[in-house]
Amino acid sequence: MNNRPILNLKITPLELFLNVITLAAFVGTIVYLISSWTIIPSEIPAHYNAAGEVNRWGSKGEILILPITALLMWIGMTFLEKFPHVYNYMNLTKDNARAQYLNGRLLVNVLKNECVLLFSYLTWKGIQVAIGEHDSLGAWSSPVFLLIIFGSMVYFIMKSVRLSKD
């Protein structure tokens, strides 16, 4: 790892676009949470089973856990994006370092944005369930969330393998 080049890589238009879209959705979720605070009942959905049904109710304040966690993830992963040279790579060379770093950084960016969007969705949906607009997340939620997260990881790992062979 000591031999790895440290490159100054500017943020790509795709990374900027994903960050802007995610921040807009996150801010929208926070605005919705604040504007709904007075109508949210004292008990809210605190946990869902694999079918997306509420299996634990908690206090109103627990709804704050999701956006706080999303914000901490955003900050931490944004910091991590600045140091792609510390990620784990296969067959990293001086010739493929730039491409591998960009791929690795985009992986972190995509996962960061997916997680924040998913947490924003869960916050919004939790409020909807709490006020009686919906009764669950839906049976599709767990498989879709897992497919999104793991699908992204598989895509970027396969791309990294391809880049290591070029």
C-alpha positions as CSV (number, residue, x, y, z in Angstrom):
1,M,0.0,0.0,0.0
2,N,2.9,2.3,0.5
3,N,3.8,2.1,-3.2
4,R,0.4,3.2,-4.3
5,P,0.2,6.5,-6.2
6,I,-1.9,9.2,-4.6
7,L,-3.8,10.9,-7.4
8,N,-5.7,14.1,-7.3
9,L,-9.0,13.1,-8.9
10,K,-11.7,15.6,-9.5
11,I,-15.3,14.7,-8.8
12,T,-16.9,13.4,-11.9
13,P,-20.2,14.8,-13.3
14,L,-21.9,11.5,-12.4
15,E,-20.8,11.6,-8.8
16,L,-21.9,15.3,-8.5
17,F,-25.3,14.4,-10.1
18,L,-25.8,11.5,-7.6
19,N,-24.8,13.7,-4.7
20,V,-27.2,16.5,-5.7
21,I,-30.1,14.2,-6.3
22,T,-29.6,12.4,-3.0
23,L,-29.1,15.6,-1.0
24,A,-32.3,17.0,-2.5
25,A,-34.2,13.9,-1.5
26,F,-32.7,13.9,2.0
27,V,-33.5,17.5,2.5
28,G,-37.0,16.9,1.3
29,T,-37.3,14.0,3.8
30,I,-36.2,16.3,6.6
31,V,-38.6,19.0,5.6
32,Y,-41.4,16.4,5.4
33,L,-40.4,15.0,8.9
34,I,-40.4,18.5,10.4
35,S,-43.7,19.5,8.8
36,S,-45.3,16.2,9.9
37,W,-44.0,16.2,13.4
38,T,-47.2,17.4,15.0
39,I,-49.3,14.8,13.3
40,I,-47.0,11.8,14.0
41,P,-48.5,9.7,16.8
42,S,-46.5,8.9,19.9
43,E,-45.9,5.4,18.7
44,I,-44.3,4.8,15.3
45,P,-43.0,1.8,13.4
46,A,-39.6,0.9,14.8
47,H,-38.8,-2.3,13.0
48,Y,-40.2,-4.3,10.0
49,N,-40.0,-8.0,9.2
50,A,-38.7,-9.4,5.9
51,A,-42.3,-9.1,4.5
52,G,-42.2,-5.3,5.2
53,E,-44.8,-5.6,8.1
54,V,-44.3,-3.7,11.3
55,N,-43.1,-6.1,14.0
56,R,-42.1,-3.5,16.6
57,W,-43.5,-0.1,17.5
58,G,-41.4,2.5,19.3
59,S,-41.5,6.1,20.5
60,K,-41.9,9.0,18.2
61,G,-38.3,10.1,18.7
62,E,-37.0,6.8,17.2
63,I,-37.9,8.2,13.7
64,L,-34.9,10.5,14.1
65,I,-32.5,7.5,14.2
66,L,-32.8,7.0,10.4
67,P,-32.0,10.5,9.2
68,I,-29.2,10.9,11.8
69,T,-27.7,7.6,10.7
70,A,-28.0,8.6,7.0
71,L,-26.3,11.9,7.7
72,L,-23.4,10.2,9.6
73,M,-23.1,7.7,6.7
74,W,-23.1,10.6,4.2
75,I,-20.3,12.4,6.1
76,G,-18.2,9.3,6.7
77,M,-18.5,7.9,3.2
78,T,-17.9,11.3,1.6
79,F,-14.6,11.5,3.6
80,L,-13.7,8.0,2.5
81,E,-14.2,9.0,-1.1
82,K,-11.2,11.3,-0.8
83,F,-8.8,8.4,-0.2
84,P,-9.3,5.8,-3.0
85,H,-5.7,4.8,-2.6
86,V,-6.5,3.1,0.7
87,Y,-9.2,0.8,-0.8
88,N,-8.4,-2.9,-1.5
89,Y,-7.7,-3.6,-5.2
90,M,-6.6,-6.7,-7.2
91,N,-3.6,-6.3,-9.4
92,L,-3.2,-2.6,-8.9
93,T,-0.5,-1.1,-11.2
94,K,0.6,2.4,-12.1
95,D,-1.1,2.0,-15.4
96,N,-4.5,1.0,-14.1
97,A,-4.4,3.0,-10.8
98,R,-6.4,6.0,-12.1
99,A,-9.2,3.8,-13.6
100,Q,-9.3,1.6,-10.5
101,Y,-9.4,4.6,-8.1
102,L,-12.2,6.2,-10.1
103,N,-14.1,2.9,-10.1
104,G,-13.6,2.4,-6.4
105,R,-14.5,5.9,-5.6
106,L,-17.7,5.6,-7.7
107,L,-18.6,2.4,-5.8
108,V,-18.3,4.3,-2.5
109,N,-20.3,7.2,-3.9
110,V,-23.1,5.0,-5.3
111,L,-23.3,3.0,-2.1
112,K,-23.4,6.2,0.0
113,N,-26.2,7.6,-2.1
114,E,-28.2,4.4,-2.2
115,C,-28.0,4.1,1.6
116,V,-29.0,7.7,2.2
117,L,-31.9,7.4,-0.3
118,L,-33.0,4.1,1.3
119,F,-32.9,5.6,4.8
120,S,-34.8,8.7,3.4
121,Y,-37.4,6.3,1.9
122,L,-37.7,4.4,5.2
123,T,-38.2,7.6,7.1
124,W,-40.9,8.8,4.7
125,K,-42.6,5.4,4.7
126,G,-42.4,5.1,8.5
127,I,-44.2,8.4,8.8
128,Q,-46.8,7.2,6.3
129,V,-47.4,4.0,8.3
130,A,-47.5,5.9,11.6
131,I,-50.2,8.3,10.4
132,G,-52.2,5.5,8.8
133,E,-51.6,6.3,5.1
134,H,-50.0,2.9,4.6
135,D,-49.9,-0.3,6.6
136,S,-46.5,-1.7,5.7
137,L,-43.4,-1.2,3.6
138,G,-44.6,-3.9,1.2
139,A,-43.3,-7.4,0.6
140,W,-41.1,-6.2,-2.2
141,S,-39.1,-3.8,-0.1
142,S,-36.5,-6.2,1.4
143,P,-35.7,-7.9,-1.9
144,V,-35.5,-4.6,-3.8
145,F,-33.2,-3.0,-1.1
146,L,-30.9,-6.0,-1.1
147,L,-30.8,-6.2,-4.9
148,I,-30.0,-2.5,-5.2
149,I,-27.1,-2.6,-2.6
150,F,-25.6,-6.0,-3.6
151,G,-26.3,-5.4,-7.3
152,S,-24.2,-2.3,-7.2
153,M,-21.4,-4.0,-5.3
154,V,-21.3,-6.9,-7.8
155,Y,-21.3,-4.5,-10.8
156,F,-18.3,-2.5,-9.5
157,I,-16.4,-5.5,-8.3
158,M,-16.8,-7.1,-11.8
159,K,-15.7,-3.8,-13.3
160,S,-12.6,-3.8,-11.0
161,V,-11.7,-7.3,-12.1
162,R,-12.0,-6.3,-15.7
163,L,-9.8,-3.2,-15.1
164,S,-7.2,-5.3,-13.4
165,K,-6.8,-7.5,-16.5
166,D,-6.5,-4.5,-18.9
